[in-house]
Amino acid sequence: MARIERFMADYPAGHLHVVTGYTSMAGLAWLARKAAKRPVTVVVGDLRTGMANFEVRDAAEAAEFISRTDVRILNWYRTDKNKKGAAIAHSKVFAVEGPEGRPIAVLAGSANLTMAGLKANVETMVEAVQQDRDAAFKQVTWLERQRWDVTERVMEKARPKEKETAGAGCMPALVSAALTLARFAVLRQTQTDSKPRTL
């Protein structure tokens, strides 16, 4: 979607926070290209759909992207066992965080992080201002605090299957494996050096 691409171009620096109801490997690959040099946190509401059918090239790009130590894929939902009832994070938000933890800009609307949402559908995305920007960013950070980290789960889905990569070369899988090892080495060191957090 042109509006999202313009937002990304207008605010090229700062931690990018994305909240989406649904995503896909193609959507993550698109994000990898658009956010190549900045930290990214993605909160997905429903990972049960949209992640099964994908091109090997998109999966390789997504795997390389989420292997980065500055990229996290999170999941937020409630089950029907919760007294508030079943729910998923269904917001569609792109937010840029400044160096002091304040929102620089927030784009909100209807587009999921899928190619249908980014390219095919008729979607509306509007840049929030003043109090709306702060309120939207507050909701984003609340979701991130209450979430489950599913980076490795998505990585498992993204890793090319042997039958899909047969004859196509093994470089994407090798790159993915190397980056995964590097990412978790850094995470392990970080966990060793810091006190455990209570969510």
C-alpha positions as CSV (number, residue, x, y, z in Angstrom):
1,M,0.0,0.0,0.0
2,A,1.4,3.3,-1.1
3,R,0.4,5.1,2.2
4,I,2.4,2.6,4.3
5,E,5.4,2.8,2.0
6,R,5.3,6.6,2.2
7,F,5.1,6.5,6.0
8,M,8.2,4.2,6.1
9,A,10.0,6.6,3.8
10,D,9.0,9.7,5.8
11,Y,10.2,8.1,9.0
12,P,13.3,6.0,8.1
13,A,14.9,5.8,11.5
14,G,13.8,4.7,14.9
15,H,12.4,1.5,16.3
16,L,9.5,0.3,14.2
17,H,6.6,-1.3,16.0
18,V,4.0,-3.1,13.9
19,V,0.7,-4.5,15.2
20,T,-1.4,-6.7,12.8
21,G,-4.3,-9.1,13.1
22,Y,-2.7,-11.4,10.5
23,T,0.6,-11.7,8.7
24,S,2.2,-13.9,6.0
25,M,5.7,-14.9,4.9
26,A,5.3,-12.5,1.9
27,G,4.2,-9.8,4.3
28,L,7.3,-10.4,6.6
29,A,9.5,-10.5,3.5
30,W,8.1,-7.1,2.4
31,L,8.8,-5.7,5.9
32,A,12.3,-7.1,5.8
33,R,13.0,-5.1,2.6
34,K,11.4,-1.9,3.9
35,A,12.9,-2.0,7.4
36,A,16.4,-3.3,6.6
37,K,18.4,-1.1,8.9
38,R,16.2,-0.5,12.0
39,P,14.9,-2.4,15.0
40,V,11.5,-4.0,14.4
41,T,8.9,-5.5,16.8
42,V,5.8,-7.2,15.3
43,V,2.8,-8.2,17.3
44,V,0.5,-10.6,15.5
45,G,-3.0,-11.4,16.7
46,D,-3.6,-14.7,14.9
47,L,-0.8,-17.0,13.7
48,R,-3.1,-19.9,12.9
49,T,-3.9,-18.6,9.4
50,G,-1.9,-17.0,6.6
51,M,1.4,-18.7,7.3
52,A,1.0,-22.1,5.5
53,N,1.3,-21.3,1.8
54,F,4.2,-19.3,0.7
55,E,7.0,-19.0,-1.9
56,V,10.4,-20.3,-0.8
57,R,12.0,-17.0,-1.7
58,D,9.6,-15.1,0.7
59,A,10.3,-17.7,3.5
60,A,14.1,-17.3,3.1
61,E,13.8,-13.5,3.3
62,A,11.5,-13.7,6.3
63,A,13.8,-16.2,8.0
64,E,16.8,-14.0,7.5
65,F,14.9,-11.0,8.8
66,I,13.6,-12.5,12.0
67,S,17.0,-14.1,12.7
68,R,18.3,-10.6,13.4
69,T,18.9,-9.8,17.0
70,D,16.9,-6.5,16.7
71,V,13.8,-8.1,15.3
72,R,11.1,-9.8,17.5
73,I,7.9,-11.5,16.4
74,L,5.3,-11.5,19.2
75,N,1.8,-13.0,19.6
76,W,-1.1,-11.6,21.7
77,Y,-4.5,-13.3,22.2
78,R,-6.9,-14.4,24.9
79,T,-8.7,-17.8,24.9
80,D,-12.4,-18.3,25.7
81,K,-11.2,-19.5,29.1
82,N,-10.4,-15.9,30.1
83,K,-13.3,-14.2,32.0
84,K,-13.2,-11.4,29.4
85,G,-13.7,-13.9,26.5
86,A,-11.6,-14.9,23.5
87,A,-9.9,-12.1,21.6
88,I,-6.8,-11.4,19.4
89,A,-4.8,-8.3,18.8
90,H,-6.7,-7.0,15.8
91,S,-5.2,-3.5,15.5
92,K,-3.3,-2.5,12.4
93,V,-0.6,0.0,13.5
94,F,2.8,1.1,12.3
95,A,4.5,3.2,15.0
96,V,8.0,4.7,15.1
97,E,9.6,5.1,18.5
98,G,12.1,7.9,19.1
99,P,15.3,7.6,21.2
100,E,13.5,8.6,24.4
101,G,10.8,6.0,24.1
102,R,8.2,8.4,22.8
103,P,6.3,7.9,19.6
104,I,7.5,10.0,16.7
105,A,4.8,8.9,14.3
106,V,1.9,6.4,14.2
107,L,0.0,5.2,11.2
108,A,-3.2,3.2,11.9
109,G,-6.0,1.8,9.9
110,S,-7.2,-1.5,8.3
111,A,-4.3,-3.1,6.5
112,N,-2.9,-6.4,7.8
113,L,0.8,-7.3,7.2
114,T,-0.1,-9.6,4.3
115,M,0.2,-9.0,0.6
116,A,-3.6,-8.7,0.3
117,G,-3.5,-5.9,2.9
118,L,-0.4,-4.3,1.5
119,K,-1.1,-4.5,-2.2
120,A,-4.5,-5.9,-3.2
121,N,-7.2,-4.8,-0.9
122,V,-8.8,-1.3,-0.6
123,E,-7.5,-0.3,2.8
124,T,-7.4,3.0,4.8
125,M,-4.4,4.0,6.8
126,V,-4.3,7.4,8.5
127,E,-1.5,9.1,10.4
128,A,-2.5,9.8,14.0
129,V,-1.6,13.1,15.6
130,Q,-1.2,14.4,19.2
131,Q,-3.3,12.6,21.8
132,D,-4.4,9.9,19.3
133,R,-0.8,9.1,18.4
134,D,0.2,8.8,22.1
135,A,-2.9,6.7,22.9
136,A,-2.2,4.3,20.0
137,F,1.4,3.9,20.9
138,K,0.4,3.2,24.5
139,Q,-1.8,0.4,23.3
140,V,1.1,-1.0,21.2
141,T,3.5,-1.0,24.1
142,W,0.8,-2.6,26.3
143,L,0.4,-5.4,23.9
144,E,4.2,-6.0,23.7
145,R,4.4,-6.3,27.5
146,Q,1.5,-8.9,27.6
147,R,2.7,-11.0,24.6
148,W,4.3,-14.3,23.9
149,D,7.6,-14.3,21.9
150,V,7.0,-16.5,18.9
151,T,10.1,-15.6,16.9
152,E,11.3,-19.2,16.9
153,R,7.9,-20.6,16.1
154,V,7.7,-18.4,13.0
155,M,11.2,-19.3,12.1
156,E,10.2,-22.9,12.1
157,K,7.4,-22.1,9.7
158,A,9.8,-20.1,7.5
159,R,12.6,-22.6,7.2
160,P,12.5,-24.1,3.7
161,K,11.5,-27.7,3.6
162,E,13.9,-30.2,1.9
163,K,11.5,-31.0,-0.9
164,E,10.9,-27.3,-1.6
165,T,14.6,-26.5,-1.8
166,A,15.8,-29.6,-3.6
167,G,17.8,-28.5,-6.7
168,A,17.4,-24.8,-5.8
169,G,20.6,-24.6,-3.7
170,C,20.9,-24.6,0.0
171,M,22.2,-21.0,0.6
172,P,18.9,-19.6,2.1
173,A,18.8,-22.4,4.6
174,L,22.5,-22.0,5.5
175,V,22.1,-18.3,5.9
176,S,19.0,-18.8,8.0
177,A,20.7,-21.4,10.2
178,A,23.8,-19.2,10.7
179,L,21.7,-16.2,11.6
180,T,19.6,-18.2,14.0
181,L,22.6,-19.4,15.9
182,A,24.0,-15.9,16.1
183,R,20.7,-14.5,17.3
184,F,20.3,-17.0,20.1
185,A,23.9,-16.7,21.2
186,V,23.3,-13.0,21.7
187,L,20.0,-13.6,23.4
188,R,21.6,-16.1,25.8
189,Q,24.3,-13.7,26.7
190,T,21.8,-10.9,27.3
191,Q,19.7,-13.2,29.5
192,T,22.9,-14.1,31.5
193,D,23.9,-10.5,31.9
194,S,20.5,-9.2,33.0
195,K,18.0,-9.9,35.8
196,P,14.9,-12.0,34.9
197,R,11.8,-9.9,34.1
198,T,8.3,-10.6,35.4
199,L,5.6,-10.0,32.8
